[in-house]
């Protein structure tokens, strides 16, 4: 005599837990772990509403997630550090800050990501807006970047 009993068993397709706001924001910036963003192919840079894309041609921002959230930049015209760490600013996970000593470091950078486009918006106030005591970079910036 055989007796087979079942208690419902495991669901072969369990529903994964919903992602937190922080997890969704990290994914928007870093994809599945590392994401490169750039100007090439139709991106742009505005300073106080005026196009300055030519000053940042071939600009690239690579963001990485993990235990240490890191970034690297290339062709940044000394506005950003070449590398460092990043962290969210505030409880809404819609802004981040970059470490470093260049003018964009330590500023709250608002971001939105939609269909492979990343828009970064931030302000550099007049104090500390000079590079090597010469080039003034104060202003309201909008970087429209494309997923690479």
C-alpha positions as CSV (number, residue, x, y, z in Angstrom):
1,X,0.0,0.0,0.0
2,X,1.3,3.4,-1.0
3,X,0.1,6.7,0.4
4,X,1.0,10.0,-1.4
5,X,0.3,13.2,0.4
6,X,0.8,16.8,-0.7
7,X,0.6,20.0,1.1
8,X,0.4,22.2,-1.9
9,X,4.1,22.2,-2.7
10,X,6.3,25.0,-3.9
11,X,5.0,27.4,-6.5
12,X,7.1,26.7,-9.6
13,X,6.9,30.4,-10.6
14,X,6.9,32.4,-7.3
15,X,6.4,36.1,-7.6
16,X,9.6,38.0,-6.8
17,X,9.4,40.6,-4.2
18,X,8.7,44.2,-5.4
19,X,11.8,46.3,-5.9
20,X,12.4,49.2,-3.5
21,X,12.6,52.8,-4.7
22,X,16.3,52.6,-4.1
23,X,16.7,49.5,-6.2
24,X,14.8,51.0,-9.0
25,X,16.9,54.2,-8.9
26,X,20.1,52.2,-8.9
27,X,18.9,50.2,-11.9
28,X,18.0,53.4,-13.7
29,X,21.6,54.7,-13.3
30,X,23.7,51.5,-13.5
31,X,21.5,49.0,-15.4
32,X,22.4,45.5,-14.1
33,X,25.6,46.7,-12.5
34,X,27.6,48.9,-14.8
35,X,26.2,51.4,-17.3
36,X,27.9,53.8,-19.6
37,X,26.2,57.1,-20.7
38,X,27.5,59.5,-23.3
39,X,26.9,62.4,-25.6
40,X,27.7,60.6,-28.9
41,X,24.8,59.9,-31.1
42,X,22.5,62.8,-30.2
43,X,23.2,63.8,-26.6
44,X,23.6,67.4,-25.5
45,X,24.8,69.7,-22.8
46,X,23.1,73.0,-21.8
47,X,24.4,75.7,-19.5
48,X,21.9,78.3,-18.5
49,X,19.8,77.2,-21.5
50,X,22.6,77.7,-24.0
51,X,24.1,74.7,-25.9
52,X,27.7,74.0,-24.8
53,X,27.8,70.4,-26.2
54,X,31.0,71.2,-28.1
55,X,32.8,71.7,-24.8
56,X,31.9,68.2,-23.8
57,X,32.2,66.3,-27.1
58,X,32.8,62.6,-26.4
59,X,31.8,63.0,-22.7
60,X,31.2,59.7,-21.0
61,X,29.9,58.8,-17.6
62,X,30.1,55.2,-16.4
63,X,28.2,54.4,-13.2
64,X,28.6,51.2,-11.2
65,X,26.5,49.7,-8.4
66,X,27.5,47.2,-5.8
67,X,28.8,47.6,-2.3
68,X,30.8,50.6,-3.4
69,X,28.9,52.8,-5.9
70,X,31.6,54.2,-8.2
71,X,31.8,56.3,-11.3
72,X,34.3,57.3,-14.0
73,X,34.1,60.1,-16.5
74,X,36.0,60.9,-19.7
75,X,36.2,64.1,-21.8
76,X,34.7,66.0,-18.9
77,X,36.4,69.4,-19.5
78,X,37.4,69.5,-15.8
79,X,33.8,69.8,-14.7
80,X,33.8,66.3,-13.2
81,X,36.5,64.3,-11.5
82,X,37.9,61.4,-13.5
83,X,36.6,58.9,-10.9
84,X,35.1,58.6,-7.5
85,X,32.1,57.3,-5.6
86,X,28.5,58.4,-5.8
87,X,25.6,58.3,-3.3
88,X,22.0,59.2,-3.3
89,X,21.1,62.7,-1.9
90,X,17.8,62.8,0.0
91,X,15.1,60.2,0.7
92,X,13.5,60.2,-2.8
93,X,16.3,58.5,-4.8
94,X,15.9,61.1,-7.6
95,X,19.2,62.9,-6.9
96,X,22.8,61.8,-6.4
97,X,26.1,63.3,-5.4
98,X,29.6,62.6,-6.7
99,X,32.7,62.6,-4.6
100,X,35.8,64.6,-5.7
101,X,37.1,68.1,-5.9
102,X,36.0,69.3,-9.3
103,X,33.1,71.8,-9.6
104,X,30.4,69.2,-10.0
105,X,31.5,67.2,-7.0
106,X,29.3,67.6,-3.9
107,X,26.4,69.0,-5.9
108,X,23.0,67.5,-5.8
109,X,22.4,66.1,-9.3
110,X,18.8,65.4,-10.3
111,X,18.2,62.6,-12.7
112,X,15.6,61.1,-14.9
113,X,16.0,58.0,-17.1
114,X,13.6,57.2,-19.8
115,X,14.0,54.8,-22.8
116,X,17.8,54.8,-22.8
117,X,18.1,58.5,-22.1
118,X,19.5,59.9,-18.9
119,X,19.0,63.6,-18.1
120,X,21.2,65.1,-15.3
121,X,20.4,68.6,-14.0
122,X,22.5,70.5,-11.5
123,X,23.7,73.9,-10.5
124,X,27.2,75.1,-9.8
125,X,27.2,78.4,-7.8
126,X,29.7,81.2,-8.4
127,X,31.9,80.4,-5.4
128,X,34.2,77.5,-6.5
129,X,33.1,77.8,-10.1
130,X,36.6,78.5,-11.5
131,X,39.0,75.9,-12.8
132,X,42.6,76.7,-12.3
133,X,41.5,80.2,-11.3
134,X,40.5,81.0,-14.9
135,X,37.6,79.2,-16.5
136,X,34.3,80.2,-14.9
137,X,31.8,77.3,-15.0
138,X,29.0,78.6,-12.8
139,X,25.5,77.9,-14.1
140,X,22.6,75.6,-14.4
141,X,23.6,72.5,-16.3
142,X,21.5,69.9,-18.1
143,X,23.3,66.9,-19.5
144,X,21.2,64.8,-21.9
145,X,23.0,61.5,-22.2
146,X,22.4,58.3,-24.2
147,X,22.8,54.8,-23.1
148,X,26.0,53.3,-24.6
